[in-house]
Amino acid sequence: MGKCKTHGRVAASKKESTYRASFTKGTRNNVRAKKLPARASRSKVSYKDESEEESEELSEDDDNDDDYGFDDAIELVEVEKKPVFTVFESEAPLEEGLCVVRSLGGGKYELVNLDSIPRNHLGSEETGITIKDIPERREMFAITKERWEEASVKVELAAKSADGQIFRLMKLPLELRYRIYEFAVISERLLRVANANDNSNIIGLALLRTSRQLSRECTPFFWNNNFKINEVVKNFIPHRDQIAKNVREITFEWWGFAKKDIATLSFFAQCKQLKVLHIKITQWAVDNKQYHHRQFKFQDEASIKRFNKTNAFDVLVAIRGLQKVTVQNAASQFAAKDLTQAELDAFAAFLTKELCQPRPVEAEVRVSGYHGFCLPIYFPQLTLIQTKASKKRRSVFSSHRRV
């Protein structure tokens, strides 16, 4: 029932093959995950072309290798499965129980039955001297706490497998697993970035840490959530690249801050997969307040006159590539009291017309005073400022050279 120099650990029997990852540098045959529909939801995901066999295939066009930490190419190597049970004959009768086995060589083994031998006998002085005299025998009892716990888990798994108490998720058809992922990691509530404690109570984030295959299959569903992002501050930075690459739906509260809102909306412009933007208007984001800086775009548009003077308006209307934009009043505590639904609908229609235009060819410039964010070149006034500053620096440099 055991293995040499072990305490009779029983591994769970399973039909599927076991694999280990062998990292190989210098090759580019990366293991890649199969892509899901761009906008998967509980009512719109179609599985008619999927099958369980397809879930095991490795797609060649996935650009999310780094999402799972695969900096190097990996090669899947099948590991040889060892038999769970070892059958042998013995001339002397053996008692059943949990045993520790040691190989003596020449096909001979030494066995200690931990169930049949009393504690006081094992802990006696005579037994201690007998064990100490032979170093290999002493090593036989050098069993760490971790090895005992691992053995206990394996024995429990084997028993549950025999009793049919193990639910084998990966044996389900792919379309059923997709339905499970939808209910597990897609929430009806807003998710807050960098607030994992709150989010873990809403959705099953632990499912993404179960295995690499589950992470590959489940992660695209996670990015179908609606994320609340009002600022890109220090605790947001560790998640910034992942969010910019994958986020599809964002809810943003417009407060009218001069720098913070500009930095946040500039980040939204860099989110390549962003398709839905929900904007909540606070009382500080309407009308021409004294703390609002001058805006340049659409200043003659009468239908949005209560919004086109607000800080970051120029950055907002420069976002492109969306599919849906909604505008609503903020919560009662911060809502604009005299803002009518007709004005909100007119602003939503205007933003839908502008923001749902195709995304332009990528080209970026860096503008000082915007927290290091790259702003697209379709900000004419910002590009003009940068150009004038550059010309001034070049002229000063040229005069020095002539001198």
URDA-V394068 format. One record per residue. N is the residue number from 0. SS is DSSP state (H for helix, E for strand, C for the rest). PHI is phi in degrees with one decimal (NA if undefined). BURIAL is 1 if it has 9 or more other ideal C-beta (glycine too) atoms within 8 Angstrom, else 0. Layout:
N_SS_PHI_BURIAL + N_SS_PHI_BURIAL
//
This chain:
0_C_NA_0 + 1_C_-130.2_1 + 2_C_-131.3_0 + 3_E_-56.2_0 + 4_C_59.0_0 + 5_E_-130.9_1 + 6_C_-114.4_1 + 7_C_71.5_1 + 8_C_-73.4_1 + 9_C_-109.7_1 + 10_C_-84.5_0 + 11_C_-68.2_0 + 12_C_-82.3_0 + 13_C_-146.7_0 + 14_C_-81.0_0 + 15_C_-72.5_0 + 16_C_-73.0_0 + 17_C_-100.1_0 + 18_E_-128.3_0 + 19_E_-128.7_0 + 20_E_-92.0_0 + 21_E_-111.7_0 + 22_E_-82.8_0 + 23_E_-129.9_1 + 24_C_-84.1_0 + 25_C_89.2_0 + 26_C_-117.4_0 + 27_C_-123.6_0 + 28_C_-83.8_0 + 29_C_-71.9_0 + 30_C_-77.9_0 + 31_C_-124.7_1 + 32_C_-94.8_1 + 33_C_-77.4_1 + 34_C_-77.1_0 + 35_C_-100.4_0 + 36_C_-56.2_0 + 37_C_-61.9_0 + 38_C_-132.3_0 + 39_C_-88.1_1 + 40_C_-141.2_1 + 41_C_-67.5_0 + 42_C_-110.8_0 + 43_C_-119.3_0 + 44_C_-72.0_1 + 45_C_-111.3_0 + 46_C_-116.1_0 + 47_C_-64.9_0 + 48_C_-101.5_0 + 49_C_-96.7_1 + 50_C_-151.5_0 + 51_H_-66.6_0 + 52_H_-64.5_0 + 53_H_-67.4_1 + 54_H_-69.0_1 + 55_H_-89.1_0 + 56_C_-75.4_0 + 57_C_-109.4_0 + 58_C_-71.5_1 + 59_C_-99.5_0 + 60_C_-120.2_0 + 61_C_-108.4_1 + 62_C_-105.0_0 + 63_C_-110.3_1 + 64_H_-60.8_1 + 65_H_-72.0_0 + 66_H_-60.9_1 + 67_H_-110.4_1 + 68_C_80.3_0 + 69_C_-86.8_1 + 70_C_-71.9_0 + 71_C_-108.6_0 + 72_E_-68.7_1 + 73_E_-126.1_1 + 74_E_-120.2_1 + 75_E_-85.4_0 + 76_E_-119.6_0 + 77_E_-74.9_0 + 78_C_-93.3_0 + 79_C_-66.4_0 + 80_C_-86.7_0 + 81_C_-90.1_0 + 82_C_-64.8_0 + 83_C_-73.1_0 + 84_C_-111.0_0 + 85_C_-116.3_0 + 86_C_-105.3_0 + 87_C_-148.2_0 + 88_C_-104.2_0 + 89_C_-136.9_0 + 90_C_-70.5_0 + 91_C_-88.3_0 + 92_C_-68.2_0 + 93_C_-112.9_0 + 94_C_-83.2_0 + 95_C_-76.2_0 + 96_C_150.6_0 + 97_C_-80.7_0 + 98_E_-125.0_1 + 99_E_-112.8_1 + 100_E_-121.0_1 + 101_E_-132.1_1 + 102_E_-83.4_1 + 103_E_-102.3_0 + 104_E_89.0_0 + 105_C_67.5_0 + 106_C_80.7_0 + 107_E_-105.0_0 + 108_E_-137.7_0 + 109_E_-107.4_1 + 110_E_-129.5_1 + 111_E_-121.4_1 + 112_E_-89.0_1 + 113_C_-74.6_1 + 114_C_-81.7_0 + 115_C_-90.1_0 + 116_C_-91.7_0 + 117_C_-65.7_0 + 118_H_-62.9_0 + 119_H_-64.2_0 + 120_H_-71.8_0 + 121_H_-65.3_1 + 122_C_-92.4_0 + 123_C_-73.3_0 + 124_H_-65.0_0 + 125_H_-62.3_0 + 126_H_-64.9_1 + 127_H_-61.7_1 + 128_H_-64.8_0 + 129_H_-62.3_1 + 130_H_-71.3_1 + 131_H_-66.7_0 + 132_H_-64.4_0 + 133_C_-119.0_0 + 134_H_-57.5_0 + 135_H_-63.5_0 + 136_H_-69.7_1 + 137_H_-64.0_1 + 138_H_-64.7_0 + 139_H_-60.8_1 + 140_C_-100.3_0 + 141_C_-83.3_0 + 142_C_-105.8_0 + 143_C_-79.0_0 + 144_H_-62.5_0 + 145_H_-63.1_0 + 146_H_-66.9_1 + 147_H_-65.4_1 + 148_H_-65.2_0 + 149_H_-63.8_1 + 150_H_-64.3_1 + 151_H_-63.6_0 + 152_H_-64.3_0 + 153_H_-64.8_1 + 154_H_-63.5_1 + 155_H_-64.6_0 + 156_H_-63.0_1 + 157_H_-62.1_1 + 158_H_-66.6_0 + 159_H_-67.5_1 + 160_H_-63.8_1 + 161_H_-66.3_0 + 162_C_-88.1_0 + 163_C_70.3_0 + 164_C_-101.5_0 + 165_C_-101.3_0 + 166_C_-90.1_0 + 167_C_-95.0_0 + 168_H_-60.9_0 + 169_H_-73.3_0 + 170_H_-85.5_0 + 171_C_-72.2_1 + 172_C_-59.0_0 + 173_H_-59.1_1 + 174_H_-65.6_0 + 175_H_-72.7_0 + 176_H_-63.7_1 + 177_H_-60.9_1 + 178_H_-63.7_0 + 179_H_-64.7_1 + 180_H_-61.6_1 + 181_H_-59.8_1 + 182_H_-74.8_0 + 183_H_-84.8_1 + 184_H_-120.5_1 + 185_C_-106.4_1 + 186_C_-103.7_1 + 187_C_-83.4_0 + 188_C_-104.8_0 + 189_C_-70.4_0 + 190_E_-103.2_1 + 191_E_-99.6_1 + 192_C_-68.7_1 + 193_C_63.7_0 + 194_C_-132.4_0 + 195_H_-64.6_0 + 196_H_-63.4_0 + 197_H_-69.6_0 + 198_H_-67.4_1 + 199_H_-67.4_1 + 200_C_-83.5_0 + 201_C_-99.2_0 + 202_C_-130.7_1 + 203_C_-87.2_0 + 204_H_-64.9_1 + 205_H_-62.7_0 + 206_H_-62.8_1 + 207_H_-73.1_1 + 208_H_-103.0_0 + 209_C_-72.4_0 + 210_C_-158.3_0 + 211_H_-68.3_0 + 212_H_-64.8_0 + 213_H_-63.4_1 + 214_H_-63.6_1 + 215_H_-63.3_1 + 216_H_-75.1_1 + 217_H_-91.3_1 + 218_H_-58.0_1 + 219_H_-58.1_1 + 220_H_-69.9_1 + 221_H_-59.8_1 + 222_C_-76.7_1 + 223_C_-85.0_1 + 224_C_-72.5_1 + 225_E_-95.2_1 + 226_E_-99.6_1 + 227_E_-92.7_1 + 228_C_-130.0_1 + 229_C_-109.9_0 + 230_C_-159.1_0 + 231_C_-116.6_1 + 232_C_-102.4_0 + 233_H_-58.5_0 + 234_H_-72.6_0 + 235_H_-88.3_1 + 236_H_-57.7_0 + 237_H_-60.2_0 + 238_H_-102.2_1 + 239_H_-60.7_1 + 240_H_-65.6_0 + 241_H_-64.0_0 + 242_H_-68.3_1 + 243_H_-61.0_1 + 244_H_-83.0_1 + 245_H_-122.5_1 + 246_C_-63.6_1 + 247_C_-121.8_1 + 248_E_-142.4_1 + 249_E_-134.1_1 + 250_E_-110.8_1 + 251_E_-128.5_1 + 252_E_-94.5_1 + 253_E_-91.9_1 + 254_C_-101.0_1 + 255_C_83.7_1 + 256_C_-72.4_1 + 257_C_-70.8_1 + 258_C_-101.0_1 + 259_H_-64.6_1 + 260_H_-68.1_1 + 261_H_-64.4_1 + 262_H_-63.7_1 + 263_H_-68.1_1 + 264_H_-68.1_1 + 265_H_-64.7_1 + 266_H_-64.3_1 + 267_H_-58.6_1 + 268_H_-65.0_1 + 269_C_-91.5_1 + 270_C_-78.9_1 + 271_C_-67.3_0 + 272_C_-97.2_1 + 273_C_-66.3_1 + 274_C_-121.8_1 + 275_E_-128.5_1 + 276_E_-128.2_1 + 277_E_-105.8_1 + 278_E_-114.0_1 + 279_E_-107.9_1 + 280_E_-92.2_1 + 281_E_-94.9_1 + 282_H_-68.4_1 + 283_H_-91.8_0 + 284_H_-109.6_1 + 285_C_-124.5_1 + 286_C_64.5_0 + 287_C_-92.5_0 + 288_C_-80.7_1 + 289_C_-68.6_0 + 290_C_-90.5_0 + 291_C_-81.5_1 + 292_C_-84.6_0 + 293_C_-65.8_0 + 294_C_-109.9_1 + 295_C_-116.9_0 + 296_C_-87.4_1 + 297_C_52.3_0 + 298_C_-76.7_0 + 299_C_-98.8_0 + 300_C_-80.5_1 + 301_H_-69.2_0 + 302_H_-69.7_0 + 303_H_-123.4_1 + 304_C_-63.9_0 + 305_C_-85.1_1 + 306_C_-120.9_1 + 307_C_-80.1_1 + 308_C_-104.3_1 + 309_C_-75.8_1 + 310_C_-54.4_1 + 311_C_76.2_1 + 312_H_-60.9_1 + 313_H_-60.7_1 + 314_H_-69.6_1 + 315_H_-62.1_1 + 316_H_-74.3_1 + 317_C_-90.8_1 + 318_C_-67.5_1 + 319_C_-135.5_1 + 320_C_87.9_1 + 321_C_-83.8_1 + 322_C_-115.3_0 + 323_E_-152.8_1 + 324_E_-133.4_1 + 325_E_-122.7_1 + 326_E_-131.2_1 + 327_E_-147.5_1 + 328_E_-73.7_0 + 329_C_-71.9_1 + 330_C_-58.3_0 + 331_C_-55.5_0 + 332_C_-67.4_0 + 333_C_-114.9_1 + 334_E_-71.2_1 + 335_C_-76.2_1 + 336_C_-64.7_0 + 337_C_-98.1_0 + 338_C_-83.8_1 + 339_C_-90.9_0 + 340_H_-67.2_0 + 341_H_-63.1_0 + 342_H_-67.3_1 + 343_H_-64.7_1 + 344_H_-64.8_1 + 345_H_-65.5_1 + 346_H_-68.1_1 + 347_H_-64.2_1 + 348_H_-64.3_1 + 349_H_-64.5_1 + 350_H_-65.6_1 + 351_H_-61.1_1 + 352_H_-64.2_0 + 353_H_-82.8_0 + 354_H_-76.5_1 + 355_C_-90.0_1 + 356_C_-71.7_0 + 357_C_-58.9_0 + 358_C_-69.5_0 + 359_C_-73.0_0 + 360_C_-61.6_0 + 361_C_-69.9_0 + 362_C_-158.8_0 + 363_E_-129.6_0 + 364_E_-129.4_1 + 365_E_-99.9_0 + 366_C_-115.4_1 + 367_C_-65.4_0 + 368_C_89.4_0 + 369_C_-118.5_1 + 370_C_58.9_0 + 371_C_79.3_0 + 372_C_-78.1_1 + 373_E_-84.8_0 + 374_E_-105.9_1 + 375_E_-61.0_1 + 376_C_-75.1_0 + 377_C_-86.8_0 + 378_C_-103.9_1 + 379_H_-60.6_0 + 380_H_-69.4_0 + 381_H_-70.5_1 + 382_H_-63.1_1 + 383_H_-65.1_0 + 384_H_-61.1_1 + 385_H_-63.9_1 + 386_H_-65.0_0 + 387_H_-62.1_0 + 388_H_-63.7_0 + 389_H_-65.2_0 + 390_H_-62.8_0 + 391_H_-64.4_0 + 392_H_-63.7_0 + 393_H_-64.8_0 + 394_H_-66.5_0 + 395_H_-63.1_0 + 396_H_-64.2_0 + 397_H_-65.7_0 + 398_H_-63.9_0 + 399_H_-63.7_0 + 400_H_-68.1_0 + 401_H_-65.1_0 + 402_C_-65.0_0
//
